[in-house]
């Protein structure tokens, strides 16, 4: 039996899997609000109470939304530590691996089925090429997937905390607002749930919103998205269009940095909720708008990850690799 987890700033998914190649089989899944617990071990204990198991856990792998070192990670947006030694002690297994959440997603990408992916651009994939994943949710994650000796090997980054690159005069104004508010403008301050809220603040400066009463209240980003998708608020439409365009531009940046001729994969909860806007065109227009590199980018497959548990699946595959 394998235990896998996808530990995010908003929620934590834990699942028990049976071994199967190339794709472990999910048997039990539970979701927990991450910040409702004092420690990750507390979440594990809640899972043990909720899901009595028959048999021991062979191996554990967890994708965590934060930088990883020495088999431990600290959630960037929550401040919770996830420590491999503590988990090994709690579960009685020495096989524990902590991954960055986008690294886990990168492990999962090769074992997704075709109906779990939506093509925005078919491209002309190279069998010997590299790939990458990008995912906006509570934060923004990015990872490269290098091809080494015929295998895809994910490489985690903290690119979501790199500086946001403005492309237009309007985005330069947005950067000024972000610097005034936060001291600097990072990519995650635009491309995330809180980033949608920042874009709403920008497009509603001096004006009221017909949809969102309090942009600082929990769930405000989802309200902005709904206001945009239903057309109830033009300012919300404007904010989400800015988001989609900036998302496509950053995906294009990632594709260029990794020369991802095998594919660029877009995950995270936000993209699945705003698919109608993603498919309308601004995302791919911004993705391709890279001057002399447009021709190269037009050959790169771009696919949306539709499976909400793709990161958890990748963690399960990583756990399976530990127990071989």
N, C-alpha and C positions, 0 to 999 in steps of 0.2 A: 504494500500500500504506500502511496506517495502523498505527501502533503504539500500543496502549493498555495502561494498567496500573492495577491496584488495589493500592495499597501500604499494607498494614496492619501492626499491631504484631506479629502472629504470622507471617503469610505474605504474599508478594507474588505477584500474578497478572500475567503479561504475555501479551499476545496480538497477533497480526497479523490485520488485518481488510482485506477488500476493500470499496471504496466501494459503497454501495447505499442508496437512500432509501426510507423514512426510517430504516432500520435497517441499519447495516453488517454484513457477513457475516464471521463468525469463521472463520479458516483454520487458525490454530495457537495453542495455549494451553499455557503452562508455569507451574508453581507453584514458588516458592522460599521457604525459611524465612528471613524477613527478618533476624533477628539472627545468622544464620550468616555474614553478609557485613559487611565493614568499611565499605562505602559503597554507595550506590545504583548508582553507575557500575560497581562490581564485579558487581552483579546483572545489569546490562545486558550486560556482557561475557560472563557465563555464558549468558545467553539467546542471544547471538550465536553462541556455540560450539555450543549445543544445537540451534539452528534456523537453519541456513544459508538465506539468503533470496535469491530471484531478483528483482533490482530494488531501487530505493532506497525509503526511507521518506519519504513525502510530508509527514506531520505526526505529531506525538506529543501525547498528552494522558494525564495521570496523575492519578488520584484518590488523595490522600495523607491518612492519618489524623493530621491535625494542622492548626494554623492556617496559612493561606497569605497571603503578602504579597510583592510585587515578583517574582512568578513563581517563588517558592521556598517550601518548607515544611520544617518539622522535625517528624518523627514524635514525638508526645507520649510514647508509652510505650516508645520504643526509643532516641531520641536521635540518629537518623540524619537528615542533611540531604538534601533532594531539590531540586536547583538547576537551573532551566531552562537557563541558559547552559552548564552543564557537559554536560547531556544533548544540547543542540544541537551542541556541539563534538564529542562522542563519536559522534554519528550523522550528522553532516554535513547537518543540516536546520535552517533558522531557525524553523520552525513548531513550537514547543513550548509547551504550556500546562500549568501545574500547578493542579489544583483540589483543594479539600477532598474527601475521599472521599464524604461525604454529598451534597455538591454534584454530584459525578459520578453518584451514585445518583439524584438528582433529575432529571438530564438523561435518565437511562435509563427512568424511570417511564412517560413518555408513549408510549414505543415498545415496551412490554411487551405481549405478547398476553394474551388473557383466560385462557388455560390456565396462565399463569405467575403468576396471582394467585388468592388464596383469600379470599373475602368472609367477614368476621366480622359485618359489618352492611352491608346494601345501602344504607340511607339514601335521600336524595333529592338527588343531586348537582346543584349549580348550574353551568351552563356558563360563567358569568362569575366563578366563585369561585377562591380560592386553595387550595393543597394543602400537604402537608408529609410528610416522611419521618423516621422514627426507627429506629435500628438498634443493637442491643446485641450486642457480640462481645467482643474483647479490651478494648475500651473502649465508650463510648456516644456515638453521633453523632446529631445532629438537624439538619435543614435545612428551611427554608420553600421553597415553590415558588410564587412570585407570578405572577399572570396580568397581563401587560403587553402591550397592543396585540394581544390575541388569542393571545399565546404564553406558555408557562410558562417562567419564569426562576428557577432555583434561587438561594437565598441561604444560604450556609454560616453555621453558628453554632459556638460552643464550649459549648453548653448542658449537655453532659455533665459539665462541671466547675462548674456552678452548684450552689447549696446544695440538699441533699435536703430535701424538705418532708414531715415526718412527719404522718400523718393519724390515727393511733390511739395509745393509751397504749403499746402494744407497740412501735410504730415509734419512739416517743420514747425507749424503752429502747435500741432499736437505734442511734439517733443518739448516745446517751451512749457506747455501746461504740465507735462509729466515731470520735468525738471523742477518746476516750482512746487509741485506736490510732493515729490519723492527725493529730490536731490539729483536724480539721474533718470534717464529713460532707457529701460531695458526691454528686451523683446517680450518677456512675459507680461510686462505692464500693458501690452496691447493684445497679445495672443494668449488669452486664457479667459476663464470666467470673470475674474476681477478686471481683466483687460477690456472685456465688453462693457463693464460698468464705467471704466475710464473713458471709453469711446462715447458712451451715452452722456457723460459729463461734458465732453467736448462738443458734441453736436447739439446739446441743449443749453449751452451757455446763454444765460439771460432769458431763457424761455421755459415754459412748463411742458410737462409730458402728459399725454392723455392716457398713458398706460401704467407708468411706474410712479407710485406715490413717493417712495423713499429709495433712492439708488443705493443707500448704505445698508438697507435691510437685507436679511438673508433671502436668497432666491431672486434677487433683483436682475441678475444676468439672464435668467430664464425668462423673466417678464419682458426684458428688452427684446430677446429673440422672438417671443410670441408676438409682441407688438409689431415687429418688423415683418414676420411671415404672414400676418393677417392684414398688414397694411393700415393698422389703426393709428399709427403714429409715424409721421414722415421723418421725424428726428431719429426714431428707432431704426427705420429703414436705412437711413443714412449711416448710422453707427454700425449696423451689421454689414453693410456694403463695404465700409472701410475695413472692417475686420476681415472679411473674405478676401479682399484684395491684398491686404498686408499678409494674410496667411499664405496665399499663393506666392507672393514675392519671397517670403522666408523659406518656403518649400523649394523654390527655385535656387535660392542661395545655398541651401543644404545640398541640393543635387549637384551644383557646381563644385562645392568644396570637396565632395566625395566622388565626383565623376561617376554618378550612380547609374551606369548604363544598363544595369539589370533591373532597375525599378526604384521608384520613390513611393513609399506607402504612408498614407495619412490615417492616423488612428485618433483615439480620444473620444470622449462623450459628446463634445460640442458638434463635431462635424456630422455625426449621424443625425443630430437633431435639426440641423439646418441644411440638409441635403438639397432641398429645392433651390436655395441660393447658390450653393456650391456648384450645382450642375448648370446654372444659367450662364456661366462664362467668366466672370471677373477673376475667379481663382486661377484658371488656366491662362488667361490673358496676362496676369501679373507673373505667373510662373515662367512664361516664355519671354517676357520682356527684358532680355539681358543682352541687348546689342548683338555683338558678333557671336555670342554663344547660343543664340536662338536656334540655330540649326541643330546643334548638339542636343539641346533640351527637347526639341521636337521628337527625338528618337527615344527618349526615356519614358518607359511606361509609368503612368501615374494612377494609383489605385487607392480607393477608400476601403479601409478595413471595416466591414459590417459586423463582425463578431464582437460583441461587447466584452467577452471574456478572453480575447486573444492574448492579452498579457498574462493572465492566469494560466492559459494553456502553455505559453512559452515557459513559465516558471515550472510547470509540471514536467515539461520535456527536459529542463535543466536538472530537476530532481531525479528523473529517470537516468540521466547520464551519470549521476553520482553513484548510482546503485548497480552499475554494470561491472 
